[in-house]
Amino acid sequence: MKRVVITGMGVISPLGNDIDTVWDHLLKGKSGISFIDTFDVSDIKTKIAGSIRDFDAEGRWGRKEARHMDRFCQFALAAAEQALNHSQLQLDKLDRERFGVYVGSGIGGINTFIENVNVLNERGPGRVSPSLVPMMISNAAAAQISIRFGAYGPSMSPVTACSIGNTSIGEAFNVIRNGEADVIFAGGSEAAITKLSLASFRNATALSTRNEEPSLASRPFDVNRDGFVMSEGAGILVLESLEHALKRDALIYGEVIGYGAGSDAYHMVASHPEGRGAYSAMKSALNKANIAANEVDVISAHATSTYVGDISETLAIKKLFGDHAYQVPITANKSMLGHMLGAAGAVEAIALVKSLTEGLVPPTINLETADPECDLDYVSEGARRAVLNIGISNSFGFGGHNSAIVLKKYD
């Protein structure tokens, strides 16, 4: 089995569109949540989100090319280009048939879909865009990255809802580990902040309505949490076999050593109350990494700020980690980033890489009064310096899809 390392990273997020800015804001406990002002939310109970403000697609690629990509695809390609530069890969020196892309999206091109439904209703079928389908399908991001970089190797767009980021990284890890590819761009992207999405999630009572205080709305593990805050963006990591990375003298930022998946087999939208699938995913990831639970130095929690979700994840951590659960620091990036849905796991993986390399755990903000059933160490007092070698990151999604990845500081 080959060792798999991380040699490049790229991020587009409500906290910034480059790694250094996002990391700085995470350490400072800055919230990326704000009032929605890009469309009318007067008749929707939830009026806040983690929106990306300074993203100029036409400035990057020109008007014609930008208009042929949905917003989620634009985010993914921008993050991938950033990751390519960060990795210093020279595409002309790669074996393109061993160069792949594993990038997914939970909702895909919903903006394009809504626009064309409106066109159909207002102007008739003759005006519907012929690009509708290739722009809205969830694998468009993986396809665009493959086309842009000439990646002829394995390409996949996993669809495991909000678990996609971890699923993409984990499945890519398996492919490289088994010697089937040398380099894979892995991650997730999402751009689903629409009136339709907000209405649906809100009617399911899943979203926070703390509209007067947007920066305080996402509050994982807090007794006064009232739902998650929808967000958007993309995270892409360059995974590479250690052998391949060393051969080209690449800078190595971390190592992927484990991946596990587990199903709740319980409900389409509700987490298993005892965290059954979350436990299975974490347990499998540790087994593949061949490490004991007490070797984990930090946990990046899924922690969406929903009542059942936060409790069930806490229970799963306690069950797997035993007494060590009370010793390991737990961080909840969504308290600042909001819930980036299919992009969440990848962006949180990037933050975990930074934690391991710098020995710093970002805070869980807005945790003022902990839920009595959430009694672990959630790093609520501000960023914490610690000796960190191994971290685990959790991502869970609708349908009971759970995944966990184990990352290690590279020596």
C-alpha positions in Angstrom: 0.0 0.0 0.0 1.3 3.5 -0.9 1.3 6.4 1.5 -0.9 9.3 0.5 0.1 12.9 1.1 -1.4 16.4 0.7 0.6 18.6 -1.6 -1.8 21.4 -2.4 -5.0 23.1 -1.2 -7.5 25.7 -2.4 -10.5 27.2 -0.8 -13.4 29.6 -1.7 -15.5 30.4 1.4 -17.4 33.1 3.3 -14.3 33.7 5.3 -12.1 34.4 2.3 -10.9 33.0 -1.0 -7.4 31.9 -0.1 -6.0 29.6 2.6 -4.1 32.2 4.7 -7.1 34.5 5.0 -9.5 31.7 5.9 -7.1 30.3 8.4 -6.5 33.7 10.0 -10.2 34.3 10.4 -10.8 30.9 11.8 -8.2 31.4 14.5 -9.6 34.8 15.3 -13.1 33.4 15.7 -14.6 35.6 12.9 -18.0 34.7 11.6 -18.7 34.6 7.8 -22.5 34.8 8.3 -24.4 37.8 7.1 -27.8 39.1 6.0 -28.9 37.9 2.5 -29.1 40.9 0.2 -28.8 39.3 -3.2 -32.5 38.4 -3.5 -35.7 39.2 -1.6 -36.0 37.3 1.7 -38.9 39.3 3.1 -41.3 36.4 3.0 -38.8 33.7 4.3 -38.2 33.2 8.0 -34.5 32.6 7.6 -32.8 35.7 6.2 -29.1 34.9 6.8 -26.4 32.8 5.2 -22.7 32.4 4.6 -22.5 34.1 1.3 -19.4 34.6 -0.8 -19.1 38.3 -1.7 -16.0 39.0 -3.7 -15.9 36.4 -6.4 -15.6 37.6 -10.0 -16.1 34.7 -12.3 -16.1 36.8 -15.5 -12.9 38.5 -14.4 -11.3 35.1 -14.0 -12.4 33.4 -17.2 -14.2 35.9 -19.3 -17.9 36.4 -19.7 -18.5 33.6 -22.3 -16.8 30.8 -20.3 -18.1 31.9 -16.9 -21.7 31.9 -18.2 -21.3 28.2 -19.2 -20.7 27.2 -15.6 -23.1 27.2 -12.7 -21.9 29.0 -9.6 -21.0 25.8 -7.8 -18.8 24.8 -10.7 -17.1 28.2 -10.8 -16.2 27.8 -7.1 -14.8 24.3 -7.7 -12.7 25.3 -10.6 -11.4 28.4 -8.8 -10.4 26.3 -5.8 -8.8 23.7 -8.0 -6.7 26.3 -9.8 -5.6 27.6 -6.5 -4.7 24.1 -5.3 -2.7 23.5 -8.5 -0.7 26.6 -7.9 -0.2 25.7 -4.3 1.0 22.2 -5.2 3.5 23.5 -7.9 2.5 20.6 -10.0 3.8 20.8 -13.6 0.9 19.3 -15.7 3.1 18.6 -18.7 5.3 16.3 -16.6 2.4 14.2 -15.2 1.3 10.8 -16.5 -2.2 12.1 -17.4 -3.7 8.6 -17.3 -2.7 8.4 -13.6 -4.1 11.9 -12.8 -7.7 12.0 -11.5 -10.4 14.2 -10.1 -12.8 13.3 -7.3 -15.1 16.3 -6.7 -18.7 16.3 -5.7 -21.7 18.5 -4.9 -24.8 17.8 -2.8 -27.2 19.9 -4.8 -25.3 20.8 -8.0 -26.4 23.5 -10.3 -29.6 24.6 -8.6 -29.2 28.2 -9.7 -29.1 27.2 -13.4 -32.1 24.9 -12.8 -34.2 27.6 -11.2 -33.3 30.2 -13.9 -34.3 27.8 -16.7 -37.6 26.9 -15.0 -38.4 30.6 -14.9 -37.4 30.9 -18.6 -39.6 27.9 -19.5 -42.7 29.4 -17.7 -42.2 32.9 -18.9 -40.8 32.5 -22.4 -41.5 29.0 -23.5 -39.5 25.8 -24.2 -37.7 27.3 -27.2 -35.8 29.7 -24.9 -34.5 27.1 -22.4 -30.7 26.9 -22.5 -29.2 23.9 -24.3 -26.5 24.0 -21.6 -29.0 23.4 -18.8 -28.2 19.8 -18.2 -24.4 19.9 -18.5 -24.4 23.0 -16.2 -26.8 21.6 -13.5 -25.6 18.0 -13.1 -23.5 17.4 -10.0 -20.5 15.9 -11.8 -20.0 19.1 -13.8 -17.4 20.4 -11.4 -15.3 17.2 -11.6 -15.7 17.3 -15.4 -14.7 20.9 -15.8 -11.6 20.4 -13.6 -10.7 17.3 -15.6 -11.1 19.2 -18.9 -9.2 22.2 -17.7 -6.2 20.2 -16.4 -6.3 17.3 -18.9 -6.8 14.7 -16.2 -7.4 11.4 -18.0 -7.3 9.2 -14.9 -10.2 8.1 -12.6 -12.8 10.8 -12.3 -15.8 10.6 -9.9 -18.4 12.8 -8.4 -19.6 11.2 -5.1 -23.1 12.1 -4.0 -23.3 11.6 -0.2 -25.1 14.8 0.7 -23.2 16.9 3.3 -20.6 14.1 3.6 -19.3 14.6 0.1 -16.1 16.4 0.9 -14.8 13.6 3.1 -16.2 10.9 0.8 -14.3 12.4 -2.1 -11.0 12.7 -0.2 -11.5 9.2 1.2 -12.3 7.5 -2.0 -9.4 9.3 -3.7 -7.1 8.2 -0.9 -8.1 4.5 -1.5 -7.4 4.8 -5.2 -3.9 6.3 -4.7 -3.2 3.9 -1.8 -3.9 1.0 -4.0 -1.5 2.2 -6.7 -4.2 3.1 -9.3 -3.3 6.8 -9.6 -0.5 9.1 -8.7 -2.4 12.4 -8.2 -6.0 13.2 -7.6 -7.8 16.5 -7.0 -10.4 15.8 -4.3 -13.1 17.8 -2.6 -16.5 19.4 -2.9 -18.3 22.5 -4.0 -21.7 24.0 -3.3 -23.7 27.1 -4.3 -27.3 26.5 -3.1 -28.2 29.7 -1.4 -31.5 30.3 -3.2 -35.0 31.2 -2.2 -36.1 27.7 -3.0 -33.5 26.0 -0.9 -34.0 28.3 2.0 -37.7 27.8 1.9 -37.4 24.1 1.9 -34.8 23.8 4.7 -36.7 26.4 6.8 -40.0 24.6 6.3 -38.3 21.5 7.6 -37.3 23.6 10.7 -33.6 22.9 10.0 -32.4 26.5 9.7 -31.6 29.1 12.3 -33.8 32.2 12.4 -31.5 34.3 14.5 -31.7 37.0 11.8 -31.0 40.0 14.0 -27.6 38.6 15.0 -26.2 36.7 12.0 -22.7 36.3 13.5 -24.2 34.6 16.5 -26.6 32.3 14.6 -24.4 29.2 14.1 -23.8 27.9 17.6 -22.9 24.2 17.7 -23.3 22.4 21.1 -24.9 25.5 22.6 -28.2 25.0 24.5 -29.8 27.8 22.6 -28.9 26.6 19.1 -31.9 26.7 16.7 -30.6 25.1 13.5 -27.8 25.4 10.9 -26.9 28.3 8.7 -26.6 27.6 5.0 -23.3 28.5 3.4 -21.5 28.1 0.1 -18.0 27.6 -1.4 -15.5 25.0 -2.3 -12.5 23.1 -1.0 -10.0 21.2 -3.1 -7.0 19.2 -1.9 -4.3 17.7 -4.1 -3.7 14.1 -3.0 -0.5 12.4 -4.2 1.4 9.3 -3.5 4.4 9.9 -1.3 6.6 8.3 -3.9 5.4 10.7 -6.6 5.6 13.8 -4.3 9.2 13.0 -3.2 10.3 12.4 -6.8 9.3 15.9 -7.7 10.6 17.5 -4.4 7.1 18.7 -3.6 6.3 20.5 -0.4 4.1 18.2 1.7 1.5 19.7 4.0 0.0 16.5 5.6 -0.8 12.9 5.2 -4.1 11.0 4.8 -3.8 7.8 6.8 -7.4 6.7 7.2 -10.9 6.8 5.9 -14.2 5.2 7.0 -17.8 5.3 6.1 -20.9 4.2 7.9 -24.7 4.4 7.4 -27.3 5.4 10.0 -29.9 3.2 8.2 -32.4 5.2 10.2 -34.0 8.3 8.5 -33.7 10.5 5.4 -33.0 13.7 7.2 -32.7 13.0 11.0 -29.4 11.8 12.5 -29.5 8.5 14.3 -30.1 9.6 17.9 -27.2 7.4 19.2 -24.9 8.4 16.4 -24.7 4.8 15.0 -23.4 5.7 11.6 -21.0 8.3 12.9 -19.5 5.8 15.3 -19.1 3.3 12.5 -17.4 5.8 10.2 -14.9 7.0 12.8 -14.2 3.4 14.0 -13.5 2.3 10.4 -11.3 5.3 9.7 -9.2 4.6 12.8 -8.9 0.9 11.9 -7.7 1.7 8.4 -5.2 4.2 9.9 -4.1 1.4 12.2 -4.2 3.7 15.2 -5.9 3.6 18.6 -8.5 6.2 19.6 -6.2 7.6 22.3 -3.7 8.5 19.6 -6.0 11.2 18.1 -5.0 14.7 19.2 -7.9 16.8 17.8 -11.3 16.2 16.3 -12.9 18.4 13.7 -16.6 17.9 14.4 -19.4 17.9 11.8 -21.4 19.9 14.4 -24.0 21.7 12.3 -25.8 23.4 15.2 -28.9 21.2 15.1 -30.4 19.8 18.3 -30.2 16.1 17.5 -27.1 16.2 15.3 -24.8 17.8 17.9 -26.0 15.4 20.6 -25.7 12.3 18.4 -22.1 13.2 17.3 -21.1 13.8 21.0 -22.5 10.3 21.9 -20.6 8.7 19.0 -17.4 10.3 20.1 -17.9 9.2 23.7 -18.7 5.6 22.6 -15.6 5.3 20.4 -13.1 7.3 22.4 -14.1 6.4 25.9 -12.3 8.4 28.6 -10.1 10.0 25.9 -13.2 11.8 24.6 -12.9 14.2 27.5 -9.2 14.9 26.8 -9.2 15.5 23.1 -10.0 19.1 21.9 -13.0 19.3 19.5 -13.4 22.2 17.1 -16.5 23.1 15.1 -15.6 25.2 12.0 -19.2 25.6 11.0 -19.7 28.0 13.9 -17.8 30.5 11.7 -18.2 29.1 8.2 -21.8 28.0 8.4 -22.8 24.8 6.7 -21.2 24.6 3.3 -23.1 21.3 2.6 -21.2 19.3 0.0 -18.1 21.5 0.3 -18.0 21.4 4.1 -15.8 18.3 4.6 -13.1 19.5 2.2 -12.8 23.0 3.6 -12.8 21.5 7.2 -10.1 19.1 6.1 -8.0 22.0 4.9 -8.4 23.7 8.3 -7.4 20.4 10.0 -4.2 20.3 7.9 -3.4 23.8 9.1 -4.1 22.8 12.7 -1.7 19.9 12.5 1.1 21.8 10.9 0.8 24.9 13.2 -0.2 23.2 16.4 -3.3 25.4 16.8 -7.0 24.5 17.2 -9.5 27.0 16.0 -12.3 27.9 18.5 -15.9 26.9 18.4 -17.5 30.3 18.6 -21.0 31.2 20.1 -20.8 28.4 22.6 -22.0 30.4 25.6 -24.0 27.8 27.5 -23.3 24.2 26.6 -26.1 21.8 26.2 -25.9 19.4 29.2 -25.8 16.5 26.8 -22.8 18.0 25.0 -20.2 18.0 27.7 -16.9 17.5 25.9 -14.0 20.0 25.3 -15.2 22.1 22.3 -12.5 24.8 22.6 -14.9 27.6 23.3 -12.5 30.0 24.9 -10.6 30.9 21.7 -7.9 29.3 19.6 -5.7 26.9 21.5 -2.1 25.9 21.1 -1.5 22.2 21.5 0.9 19.4 20.5 -0.9 17.9 17.5 0.1 14.9 15.4 -3.1 13.1 14.3 -6.6 14.5 13.7 -9.9 13.1 12.6 -12.6 15.0 10.7 -16.2 14.1 10.6 -18.8 14.7 7.9 -22.4 13.5 7.9 -25.2 13.8 5.4 -28.9 13.4 4.7 -29.9 9.8 4.1 -27.6 8.7 7.0 -24.3 8.9 5.0 -21.4 9.3 7.4 -17.7 9.6 6.6 -14.5 10.3 8.5 -11.0 10.9 7.5 -7.8 10.7 9.6 -5.0 13.1 8.8 -1.5 13.2 10.2 1.2 15.8 10.5 3.9 15.0 7.9 7.4 14.7 9.3 
